[in-house]
Amino acid sequence: MHRLLLLVLGLTSQLAFTTSATANDEVDEYTVELYELYCTACHAVAASGAPQAFTSDWQDRLDKGMDTLVNNSITGIGNMPAMGTCGECAAEDMEDLIRYMAQEK
């Protein structure tokens, strides 16, 4: 019984550390997974015309405000389909994805 309790506590604490974003722009694993599944086809391919992730391509867009960017990602804009084809994404996920891609690395 004690081993099971320790295992559950250990897994719970590990999950808490891996899913919380911090002030230094770290993102949770779920956001990274969504990015890899739904965003890389365009935002990691320069020929797509989409703003490239982790570059200064995002600065002018960020100047328009996060609400505008989230709304555009939800409704679609230009060649980007609504929700970027991410049927499981919520508005909060779209904001997290934008913040993640807008980081310069």
Secondary structure, 3 states (H helix, E strand, C coil): CHHHHHHHHHHHHHHHHHHCCCCCCCCCHHHHHHHHHHHHHHHCCHHHCCCCCCCHHHHHHHCCCHHHHHHHHHHCECCECHHHHCCCCCHHHHHHHHHHHCCCC
